[in-house]
Amino acid sequence: MRLPPVSALLNLAVLCVFCSTGPLEDVVIDRYYIPPVCPREVTLGDHVRYHYNGTFEDGKKFDSSHDRGYPFSGLVGIGRLITGMDRGLQGMCVNERRKIIVPPHLAYGSLGAGSVIPPDATLYFDVHMLDIWNIEDKVQIHTLYKPAECNRTVESSDFVRYHYNGTLLDGTEFDSSHSRGHTYDTYIGQDWIIKGMDEGLIGMCVGERRSIIMPPFLAYGEQGFGTKIPPNASLMFDVLLVDLHNPKDDITIDSKKSLESCIRQSVAGDYMRYHYNATLLDGTPFDSSYSRNQTYNTYIGMGYVIAGMDKALQGLCIGDRMRVTVPPHMAYGENGVDNIIPGSAVLVFDVHVIDFHNPKDNVEVTTTFKPENCNDTTQTDDLVRYHYNCSMLDGTQLFSSHDYKNPQEIILGASKVIDGLDTALHGMCAGERRVAIVPPHLGHGENGARGVPGSAVLRFELELLDFKKGVPNGYLFVWLSDTPENLFEAMDLDKNGEVPLEEFSTFIKNQVDNGIGRLKPGEDAEAIITDMFINQDRDKDGRIVAEELKLKTDEDAEKVRHEEL
C-alpha cells in the first residue's frame, strides 16, 4: 500500500541541531533545493535512484556514490535502508537536494558498521534525488501539441517515423534523433522498440508532440543500456510524430474538385499534363512543378511514375484538383531518394490536371451553330476565311484572330496550319461555328511552339466567314465543264496560229467569268495567268503555238517548278 506524500510531516521534523545540546531524537532534514515542478514525491514502496555524500559531524567522508561513479538504487520503506534514510528520503522530488542528519539509533547504533562507521555515530547525508518509480506505475503521456486536423492516429502494426529527445528523469540527455539528423523508423506493437514507447506512441497524430515517461520495467530494466542509461532508470521522451502508414495501406484521395462538365475520364495509356505540389506527411515540401513553371507530363498507368500516382491519375477529368496521399510501398519505399525523400516516407501530392489525351485520339469537333441552308461545305484545296480563339483546356488563352486586322485565310490541305485545325475546318458551311479539341500529335507535338507548351491539348472556337472553292494541289486552273474540242483553236482568238499573253489572258478570264473554269483562289489572278502562260510557252518566245499547248493530265509525270495548266 502506498502512503500519501509526507513532505509536510518531514518539515515538522527539522530540528535546530546546531543549537541543541542534547541527542537527536529523529532525522533532521534541510531541503536546500526544491525544484519548481514536482509531479510526484517519494513514498514507501517506491524505487529510487540518488547520489549522495556521507560524512560524520566533523565533515570526514565515510562514503560517496559520486566517488563510485554510479548512483545508489533501492526501495524505500521495506528495511533495505537504515531507518533514518528511509524516513529522510520520503517526500523528495526528482532533482531535489537535501541534507539529512541521522542520529545513531536510526543509523548503525551502538555497534557501528565495521571499521567504517564507529559506534553511536551521527551520520550526515547530502542527497540528490535522480529517479522515482513504483512497480504499479504505468506509462505517463502528456500531450504538448496536437494538430487541429487529425484524420488518423497510430495503431498497432503501423510503421512510424518520429523524432525524439530522450532524457533521464533528472534531465540528463542520453539520446536524440535530432542530433543524428534523421527520424527513428519502426513498426508499432511488434516488439521492435521498448514497451513503454510502444504504448506511448499509440493514438498519436502526425505533427503531434508528446512527453512520454516510462518506468524502468517498461524501458531497459535492471540492465540499463550502454553507458548512458543506468539500471532501473525511468526514461522521458519528447516525441514528434513525423509520419505513419500501414503496409496494407492504399492511396487515399481527398479534396477532389471536378469541373461541372467532363467529356471523358483519364484511363491507362493516356498522356497527361498536370501541376503538383509535393510534401512529406508532416508538411515538409520536397518538390513542385509550379516552382519550375512547367507541368509534369507523362503517360499514366504504364509505370512511368510511382505506382501510387499511376493509380491516382486514372479516372480523372480535365481540370480536376485533388490531394493524394501515397504510402511508401507505392512511392519510393525504404530507400527514399537521396537527401530529398527519406526512406519509408509517406508522400502527399496536391494535383491539378491540366489536360490529357491518348495518342490514338482524333480531333473532337462540336458544332455550336449551323445555318439552315448548308448545302455547300469546305473541302481540301478550298480557300477559307475564318475567325478563331485558341486556348488550352485549363482556359489559358493563347491566340485569337480578333487581335488582328483581318480574319485568318488559308487553303485547306496546304499544310499552312496544324493538322488538327485543318481537319476541323473541313465540312463547314459559311456562318457555321464549331469548337474543336486538338490533341498534341495533331497540334504542336511534344516540343510545342512559341507560346504553346509541349504536348498541350488545344481548344479552338471557330467561325467560318466564307470560302472559295479551290483547285487540286499542283493546279492553277481547273475546268468546271468539258474542255473545248479544239482547245488551241478556241484560245487563238484572232486565228493567226499563235497565242500571245494578252490573248491567253482574255481567254482564261472568259472561262472564269462564264463559270466554265476556276482559278486557284487566294492569289492574284494576273500572276496566276502569267504563270500558266509561261508554263505553256515552252520555247520562251513570248507566244504559244498548237504544238506547245498541253493539258496537265496529258503531261509527263515530271514536275516543273511552276504549276501548269
C-alpha positions as CSV (number, residue, x, y, z in Angstrom):
1,M,0.0,0.0,0.0
2,R,1.4,3.4,-1.0
3,L,1.4,6.2,1.6
4,P,0.4,9.8,0.8
5,P,3.2,12.4,0.5
6,V,4.9,13.1,3.8
7,S,6.9,16.3,2.9
8,A,4.8,18.3,5.3
9,L,5.5,15.9,8.1
10,L,9.2,15.9,7.3
11,N,9.3,19.6,7.6
12,L,8.0,19.4,11.1
13,A,10.9,17.0,12.0
14,V,13.5,19.6,11.2
15,L,15.3,20.5,14.4
16,C,17.8,23.2,15.3
17,V,20.7,20.7,15.7
18,F,23.3,23.5,15.6
19,C,21.9,25.0,18.7
20,S,20.8,21.8,20.6
21,T,23.0,20.3,23.3
22,G,21.0,17.0,23.7
23,P,21.0,13.9,21.4
24,L,18.8,13.9,18.3
25,E,15.5,12.0,18.6
26,D,14.6,11.9,14.8
27,V,16.2,12.7,11.5
28,V,16.8,16.3,10.6
29,I,16.1,17.4,7.1
30,D,17.2,20.5,5.3
31,R,15.5,20.8,1.9
32,Y,18.0,23.3,0.5
33,Y,16.9,22.9,-3.2
34,I,13.3,22.1,-4.2
35,P,12.6,22.0,-8.0
36,P,9.8,24.4,-9.2
37,V,7.9,21.4,-10.6
38,C,7.4,18.2,-8.6
39,P,4.9,15.8,-10.2
40,R,5.5,13.1,-7.5
41,E,7.2,12.6,-4.2
42,V,8.9,9.6,-2.7
43,T,6.6,7.3,-0.7
44,L,7.0,4.0,1.0
45,G,7.4,1.2,-1.5
46,D,9.0,3.4,-4.2
47,H,12.2,2.5,-6.1
48,V,14.7,5.4,-6.0
49,R,18.0,6.3,-7.5
50,Y,20.0,9.0,-5.9
51,H,23.5,10.3,-5.5
52,Y,24.9,11.1,-2.0
53,N,27.9,12.1,0.0
54,G,28.0,10.6,3.6
55,T,30.1,12.4,6.3
56,F,30.4,12.5,10.1
57,E,29.8,15.6,12.2
58,D,33.4,16.7,11.7
59,G,33.0,16.6,7.9
60,K,35.0,13.5,7.4
61,K,33.7,11.5,4.5
62,F,32.8,7.8,5.0
63,D,31.0,7.1,1.7
64,S,30.1,8.6,-1.6
65,S,28.1,7.4,-4.6
66,H,29.8,10.1,-6.7
67,D,33.2,8.6,-5.9
68,R,31.9,5.2,-7.2
69,G,30.6,6.8,-10.4
70,Y,27.1,5.5,-10.2
71,P,24.1,6.3,-8.0
72,F,22.5,4.2,-5.3
73,S,19.4,2.3,-6.4
74,G,16.9,0.7,-4.0
75,L,13.5,0.5,-2.4
76,V,12.2,2.9,0.3
77,G,10.4,1.7,3.5
78,I,11.0,-2.0,3.4
79,G,14.1,-2.2,5.6
80,R,16.7,-2.2,3.0
81,L,18.0,1.2,4.1
82,I,18.9,2.4,7.5
83,T,15.8,3.7,9.2
84,G,16.9,7.3,9.1
85,M,17.4,7.2,5.3
86,D,14.0,5.5,4.9
87,R,12.5,8.5,6.7
88,G,14.7,11.1,5.3
89,L,14.0,10.2,1.6
90,Q,10.2,10.3,1.9
91,G,8.6,13.3,0.2
92,M,11.6,14.0,-2.0
93,C,11.1,15.2,-5.6
94,V,13.3,14.3,-8.6
95,N,16.2,16.8,-8.7
96,E,15.5,17.8,-5.1
97,R,18.6,18.2,-2.9
98,R,18.5,17.5,0.9
99,K,20.8,17.4,3.8
100,I,19.7,14.6,6.1
101,I,21.1,14.1,9.6
102,V,20.5,10.7,11.0
103,P,21.0,10.0,14.8
104,P,22.8,6.8,15.8
105,H,19.7,4.9,16.9
106,L,18.2,5.5,13.4
107,A,21.5,4.5,11.7
108,Y,24.0,1.9,12.9
109,G,23.5,2.4,16.7
110,S,26.0,1.4,19.3
111,L,27.5,-1.3,17.1
112,G,28.5,0.9,14.2
113,A,29.4,-0.7,10.8
114,G,32.7,-2.4,10.8
115,S,35.7,-0.1,10.5
116,V,33.8,2.5,8.5
117,I,31.1,3.7,10.9
118,P,32.1,3.9,14.6
119,P,29.5,3.1,17.4
120,D,27.0,5.8,18.2
121,A,27.9,7.9,15.1
122,T,25.6,10.6,13.8
123,L,25.6,10.5,10.0
124,Y,25.2,13.4,7.6
125,F,24.0,12.8,4.1
126,D,23.9,15.2,1.2
127,V,21.4,13.6,-1.2
128,H,20.4,14.4,-4.8
129,M,17.3,12.5,-6.0
130,L,17.6,11.3,-9.6
131,D,14.7,8.9,-10.1
132,I,11.5,7.7,-8.5
133,W,9.2,4.9,-9.7
134,N,6.9,2.2,-8.4
135,I,6.1,-1.2,-9.7
136,E,2.5,-0.1,-10.1
137,D,3.5,2.8,-12.4
138,K,2.2,2.9,-16.0
139,V,3.4,4.9,-19.0
140,Q,2.6,8.6,-18.5
141,I,1.6,10.6,-21.6
142,H,1.3,14.4,-21.7
143,T,0.2,15.9,-25.0
144,L,2.3,19.0,-25.7
145,Y,0.8,19.9,-29.1
146,K,-1.9,18.3,-31.2
147,P,-2.8,19.5,-34.7
148,A,-6.4,20.7,-35.3
149,E,-6.9,18.1,-38.0
150,C,-6.1,14.5,-37.3
151,N,-7.5,12.1,-39.8
152,R,-5.6,9.1,-38.5
153,T,-3.8,8.0,-35.4
154,V,-1.1,5.4,-34.7
155,E,-2.3,1.8,-34.3
156,S,-0.6,-1.4,-33.6
157,S,1.2,-2.8,-36.7
158,D,1.6,0.7,-38.2
159,F,5.0,1.9,-39.3
160,V,6.0,5.2,-37.9
161,R,8.8,7.8,-38.3
162,Y,9.4,10.1,-35.4
163,H,11.9,12.5,-33.8
164,Y,12.7,12.4,-30.1
165,N,14.9,13.7,-27.4
166,G,15.5,11.1,-24.6
167,T,16.4,12.1,-21.1
168,L,16.5,10.5,-17.6
169,L,14.1,12.0,-15.1
170,D,16.7,14.4,-13.8
171,G,17.1,15.9,-17.3
172,T,20.3,14.1,-18.3
173,E,20.1,13.6,-22.1
174,F,21.0,10.1,-23.3
175,D,19.9,10.2,-26.9
176,S,18.3,12.4,-29.6
177,S,17.3,11.6,-33.2
178,H,17.6,15.3,-34.0
179,S,21.3,15.2,-33.3
180,R,21.6,12.4,-35.9
181,G,19.7,14.3,-38.5
182,H,17.1,11.6,-39.3
183,T,14.0,10.1,-37.7
184,Y,13.7,6.9,-35.8
185,D,11.7,4.5,-38.0
186,T,9.9,1.4,-36.6
187,Y,6.9,-0.8,-36.5
188,I,4.5,-0.4,-33.6
189,G,3.2,-3.3,-31.5
190,Q,5.7,-5.9,-32.8
191,D,8.4,-5.7,-30.1
192,W,10.7,-3.6,-32.3
193,I,11.0,-1.0,-29.5
194,I,10.8,-0.8,-25.7
195,K,7.3,-1.5,-24.4
196,G,6.9,2.0,-22.9
197,M,7.5,3.6,-26.3
198,D,5.2,1.1,-28.0
199,E,2.4,2.1,-25.6
200,G,3.3,5.8,-25.7
201,L,3.0,6.2,-29.4
202,I,-0.4,4.6,-29.8
203,G,-3.1,7.2,-30.7
204,M,-0.6,9.9,-31.9
205,C,-1.4,12.1,-34.9
206,V,1.2,13.2,-37.4
207,G,2.5,16.5,-36.2
208,E,1.6,15.8,-32.6
209,R,4.1,16.2,-29.8
210,R,4.1,14.2,-26.6
211,S,6.0,13.8,-23.4
212,I,6.2,10.1,-22.6
213,I,7.5,8.9,-19.2
214,M,8.0,5.3,-18.6
215,P,9.3,3.3,-15.6
216,P,12.4,1.1,-16.0
217,F,10.4,-2.2,-16.3
218,L,8.8,-0.8,-19.4
219,A,12.2,0.5,-20.7
220,Y,15.6,-1.1,-20.2
221,G,15.0,-2.6,-16.7
222,E,17.7,-3.7,-14.3
223,Q,20.3,-4.0,-17.1
224,G,20.1,-0.4,-18.4
225,F,21.5,0.2,-21.8
226,G,25.1,1.0,-22.7
227,T,26.9,3.7,-20.6
228,K,24.1,6.3,-20.9
229,I,21.1,4.6,-19.5
230,P,21.8,3.2,-16.0
231,P,20.0,0.2,-14.5
232,N,16.5,0.8,-13.1
233,A,16.2,4.2,-14.9
234,S,12.9,5.8,-15.7
235,L,13.0,7.4,-19.2
236,M,11.4,10.6,-20.5
237,F,10.9,11.1,-24.3
238,D,9.9,14.3,-26.0
239,V,8.4,12.8,-29.2
240,L,7.3,14.5,-32.5
241,L,5.5,12.1,-34.9
242,V,6.5,12.8,-38.4
243,D,4.9,10.0,-40.4
244,L,2.8,6.9,-40.2
245,H,1.4,4.3,-42.5
246,N,0.5,0.7,-42.6
247,P,1.9,-1.8,-45.0
248,K,-1.6,-2.7,-46.1
249,D,-2.4,1.0,-46.9
250,D,-3.6,2.0,-50.4
251,I,-3.5,5.6,-51.7
252,T,-6.1,8.0,-50.3
253,I,-7.7,10.8,-52.3
254,D,-9.1,13.8,-50.5
255,S,-10.5,17.2,-51.5
256,K,-11.3,16.2,-55.0
257,K,-12.8,19.0,-57.0
258,S,-14.2,18.4,-60.5
259,L,-15.5,20.8,-63.2
260,E,-19.2,20.5,-63.9
261,S,-18.6,19.1,-67.4
262,C,-16.5,16.0,-68.0
263,I,-16.5,14.6,-71.5
264,R,-14.3,11.6,-70.5
265,Q,-12.1,10.4,-67.7
266,S,-8.5,9.5,-67.9
267,V,-7.5,5.9,-68.5
268,A,-4.3,3.9,-68.6
269,G,-2.4,4.8,-71.7
270,D,-3.4,8.4,-71.7
271,Y,-0.7,11.1,-71.8
272,M,-1.4,13.7,-69.0
273,R,-0.1,17.1,-68.2
274,Y,-0.6,18.2,-64.6
275,H,0.8,20.6,-61.9
276,Y,1.5,19.5,-58.4
277,N,2.9,20.4,-55.0
278,A,4.6,17.6,-53.1
279,T,5.2,17.4,-49.4
280,L,6.0,14.8,-46.8
281,L,3.2,13.9,-44.4
282,D,4.3,16.5,-41.8
283,G,4.0,19.2,-44.5
284,T,7.7,19.5,-45.4
285,P,7.8,20.3,-49.2
286,F,10.2,18.4,-51.4
287,D,9.1,19.2,-55.0
288,S,6.7,21.4,-57.0
289,S,6.0,21.7,-60.8
290,Y,4.9,25.3,-60.1
291,S,8.4,26.2,-59.0
292,R,9.7,25.1,-62.4
293,N,6.8,26.9,-64.2
294,Q,6.2,23.8,-66.2
295,T,3.7,20.9,-65.9
296,Y,4.7,17.4,-65.3
297,N,4.0,15.4,-68.5
298,T,3.7,11.6,-68.6
299,Y,1.9,8.5,-69.7
300,I,-0.3,7.1,-66.9
301,G,-1.0,3.6,-65.9
302,M,2.2,2.4,-67.7
303,G,4.8,2.6,-64.9
304,Y,6.3,5.9,-65.9
305,V,5.6,7.4,-62.4
306,I,5.4,5.9,-58.9
307,A,2.7,3.3,-58.5
308,G,0.6,5.5,-56.2
309,M,0.4,8.3,-58.7
310,D,0.0,6.0,-61.6
311,K,-3.2,4.7,-59.9
312,A,-4.4,8.1,-58.6
313,L,-4.2,9.8,-62.0
314,Q,-6.7,7.4,-63.6
315,G,-10.4,8.2,-63.7
316,L,-9.9,11.9,-63.6
317,C,-11.5,14.8,-65.6
318,I,-9.6,17.7,-67.1
319,G,-9.4,20.5,-64.5
320,D,-9.7,18.1,-61.5
321,R,-7.9,19.1,-58.3
322,M,-7.2,16.6,-55.6
323,R,-4.9,15.6,-52.7
324,V,-3.3,12.2,-53.0
325,T,-1.6,10.5,-50.0
326,V,0.8,7.8,-51.2
327,P,2.2,5.2,-48.7
328,P,6.0,4.4,-49.2
329,H,5.5,1.0,-50.7
330,M,3.6,2.7,-53.5
331,A,6.2,5.5,-53.7
332,Y,10.0,5.3,-53.1
333,G,10.0,2.6,-50.4
334,E,12.6,2.1,-47.7
335,N,15.4,3.8,-49.7
336,G,13.8,7.1,-50.4
337,V,15.5,9.5,-52.8
338,D,19.0,10.8,-52.0
339,N,18.6,13.6,-49.4
340,I,15.2,14.7,-50.8
341,I,12.8,12.0,-49.7
342,P,13.5,10.0,-46.6
343,G,13.2,6.2,-46.6
344,S,9.8,4.9,-45.8
345,A,8.2,8.3,-46.2
346,V,4.5,8.9,-46.9
347,L,4.1,11.4,-49.7
348,V,1.3,14.0,-50.3
349,F,0.6,15.4,-53.7
350,D,-1.8,18.3,-54.4
351,V,-2.6,17.8,-58.1
352,H,-4.2,19.9,-60.8
353,V,-5.0,18.1,-64.0
354,I,-4.3,20.5,-66.9
355,D,-5.2,18.2,-69.8
356,F,-4.8,14.6,-71.1
357,H,-5.1,12.8,-74.4
358,N,-4.5,9.5,-76.0
359,P,-2.0,9.0,-78.9
360,K,-4.9,7.4,-80.7
361,D,-7.2,10.5,-80.3
362,N,-8.7,12.3,-83.3
363,V,-9.9,15.8,-83.4
364,E,-13.1,16.3,-81.4
365,V,-15.5,18.6,-83.2
366,T,-18.7,20.0,-81.7
367,T,-20.9,22.2,-83.8
368,T,-22.3,25.1,-81.8
369,F,-24.2,26.8,-84.6
370,K,-25.1,25.8,-88.1
371,P,-27.1,27.9,-90.7
372,E,-30.3,26.4,-92.0
373,N,-29.1,26.4,-95.6
374,C,-25.9,24.4,-95.5
375,N,-25.6,22.8,-98.9
376,D,-22.0,23.8,-99.8
377,T,-19.2,22.9,-97.4
378,T,-15.5,23.3,-97.3
379,Q,-13.1,20.7,-98.6
380,T,-9.4,20.2,-99.4
381,D,-8.0,23.0,-101.6
382,D,-10.7,25.5,-100.7
383,L,-9.7,29.0,-99.6
384,V,-11.4,29.6,-96.3
385,R,-11.7,32.8,-94.2
386,Y,-12.4,32.3,-90.5
387,H,-12.1,33.7,-87.0
388,Y,-10.7,31.7,-84.1
389,N,-9.9,31.8,-80.4
390,C,-7.3,29.3,-79.3
391,S,-6.8,28.3,-75.6
392,M,-5.5,25.4,-73.5
393,L,-8.0,23.2,-71.8
394,D,-7.5,24.9,-68.5
395,G,-8.8,28.1,-70.0
396,T,-5.5,29.8,-70.6
397,Q,-5.9,32.0,-73.7
398,L,-3.2,31.6,-76.3
399,F,-4.1,33.3,-79.6
400,S,-7.1,35.0,-81.3
401,S,-7.7,36.1,-84.9
402,H,-9.7,39.0,-83.4
403,D,-6.4,40.5,-82.3
404,Y,-5.5,41.2,-85.9
405,K,-6.9,43.5,-88.6
406,N,-8.1,40.7,-90.9
407,P,-9.5,37.2,-90.4
408,Q,-7.3,34.2,-90.9
409,E,-7.2,33.0,-94.5
410,I,-5.8,29.6,-95.6
411,I,-6.1,27.0,-98.3
412,L,-7.2,23.7,-96.8
413,G,-4.8,20.8,-97.2
414,A,-1.9,23.1,-98.0
415,S,-0.1,22.4,-94.7
416,K,-0.3,26.0,-93.6
417,V,-1.9,25.3,-90.2
418,I,-1.6,22.4,-87.7
419,D,-3.2,19.2,-88.9
420,G,-5.9,19.2,-86.3
421,L,-7.1,22.7,-87.2
422,D,-7.1,21.9,-90.9
423,T,-9.3,18.8,-90.1
424,A,-11.7,20.9,-88.0
425,L,-12.2,23.4,-90.8
426,H,-13.3,20.7,-93.3
427,G,-17.0,20.2,-93.9
428,M,-18.1,23.6,-92.7
429,C,-20.5,25.9,-94.3
430,A,-20.3,29.7,-94.3
431,G,-21.5,31.1,-91.0
432,E,-21.0,27.8,-89.1
433,R,-19.4,27.8,-85.6
434,R,-17.5,25.0,-84.0
435,V,-15.5,24.0,-81.0
436,A,-12.5,21.7,-81.9
437,I,-10.3,19.9,-79.4
438,V,-7.0,19.1,-80.9
439,P,-4.6,16.5,-79.4
440,P,-0.9,17.4,-79.4
441,H,0.1,14.9,-82.1
442,L,-2.3,16.8,-84.4
443,G,-1.2,20.1,-82.9
444,H,2.3,21.3,-81.9
445,G,3.6,18.0,-80.6
446,E,5.9,17.3,-77.8
447,N,8.0,20.3,-78.4
448,G,5.2,22.8,-78.5
449,A,5.6,26.2,-80.3
450,R,6.1,29.8,-79.4
451,G,3.6,30.4,-76.6
452,V,2.3,26.8,-76.7
453,P,3.7,24.3,-74.1
454,G,4.9,20.9,-75.3
455,S,2.2,18.1,-75.5
456,A,-0.6,20.6,-75.0
457,V,-4.1,19.8,-76.0
458,L,-5.6,22.9,-77.7
459,R,-9.2,24.2,-77.8
460,F,-10.3,26.2,-80.9
461,E,-13.5,28.2,-81.2
462,L,-14.1,28.5,-84.9
463,E,-16.4,30.7,-87.1
464,L,-16.3,30.2,-90.8
465,L,-16.9,33.6,-92.5
466,D,-16.8,32.4,-96.2
467,F,-14.8,30.3,-98.6
468,K,-14.0,29.9,-102.2
469,K,-13.8,26.6,-103.9
470,G,-10.3,25.6,-104.8
471,V,-8.4,23.6,-107.3
472,P,-6.4,20.4,-106.7
473,N,-2.9,20.7,-105.4
474,G,-0.5,21.3,-108.2
475,Y,-3.1,23.1,-110.4
476,L,-3.6,26.7,-111.1
477,F,-6.8,26.3,-113.1
478,V,-9.4,23.6,-113.5
479,W,-12.3,23.1,-115.9
480,L,-15.7,23.0,-114.5
481,S,-17.3,21.6,-117.7
482,D,-15.9,19.8,-120.7
483,T,-12.8,21.1,-122.3
484,P,-13.3,22.7,-125.7
485,E,-13.0,20.1,-128.5
486,N,-10.0,22.0,-130.0
487,L,-8.5,24.0,-127.1
488,F,-5.9,25.8,-129.2
489,E,-8.4,27.0,-131.8
490,A,-10.7,28.2,-129.0
491,M,-7.8,30.1,-127.4
492,D,-6.5,31.6,-130.7
493,L,-9.0,34.4,-130.8
494,D,-7.6,36.1,-133.9
495,K,-6.9,32.8,-135.7
496,N,-3.4,33.6,-136.6
497,G,-1.9,30.4,-135.4
498,E,-0.3,31.8,-132.2
499,V,-1.5,32.9,-128.8
500,P,0.4,35.8,-127.0
501,L,-0.1,36.5,-123.3
502,E,-2.8,39.1,-123.9
503,E,-4.9,36.7,-125.9
504,F,-4.2,33.8,-123.4
505,S,-5.3,36.0,-120.5
506,T,-8.5,37.1,-122.2
507,F,-9.5,33.5,-122.9
508,I,-8.9,32.3,-119.4
509,K,-10.8,35.2,-117.8
510,N,-13.7,34.5,-120.1
511,Q,-13.8,30.9,-118.9
512,V,-13.8,32.0,-115.3
513,D,-16.5,34.7,-115.8
514,N,-18.7,32.2,-117.6
515,G,-18.3,29.6,-114.9
516,I,-16.5,27.2,-117.3
517,G,-13.3,27.2,-115.3
518,R,-11.8,28.2,-111.9
519,L,-8.5,29.8,-111.0
520,K,-6.7,28.8,-107.8
521,P,-8.1,31.1,-105.1
522,G,-6.1,33.2,-102.7
523,E,-3.6,34.6,-105.2
524,D,-3.5,37.4,-107.7
525,A,-5.4,36.3,-110.9
526,E,-3.0,38.2,-113.2
527,A,0.0,36.5,-111.6
528,I,-1.6,33.0,-111.9
529,I,-2.5,33.5,-115.5
530,T,1.1,34.8,-116.3
531,D,2.5,31.6,-114.6
532,M,0.1,29.5,-116.7
533,F,1.2,31.2,-119.9
534,I,4.9,30.8,-119.0
535,N,4.4,27.1,-118.4
536,Q,2.8,26.6,-121.8
537,D,5.3,28.8,-123.7
538,R,7.9,26.1,-123.7
539,D,10.4,27.7,-126.1
540,K,10.0,31.0,-124.2
541,D,9.5,33.1,-127.4
542,G,6.5,35.0,-125.9
543,R,3.8,33.1,-127.8
544,I,2.1,29.7,-127.6
545,V,1.6,27.6,-130.7
546,A,-0.5,24.5,-131.1
547,E,2.4,22.1,-130.6
548,E,3.2,23.7,-127.2
549,L,-0.2,23.6,-125.7
550,K,-0.8,20.6,-123.4
551,L,-3.3,19.8,-120.7
552,K,-1.7,18.8,-117.4
553,T,-3.4,15.5,-117.5
554,D,-1.6,14.8,-120.7
555,E,1.8,15.9,-119.5
556,D,4.7,13.8,-118.2
557,A,4.9,12.9,-114.5
558,E,8.0,15.1,-114.4
559,K,7.4,18.1,-112.1
560,V,8.4,21.6,-113.1
561,R,9.0,24.4,-110.8
562,H,5.7,26.2,-111.7
563,E,2.3,24.6,-111.5
564,E,0.8,24.1,-115.0
565,L,-2.5,24.4,-116.8
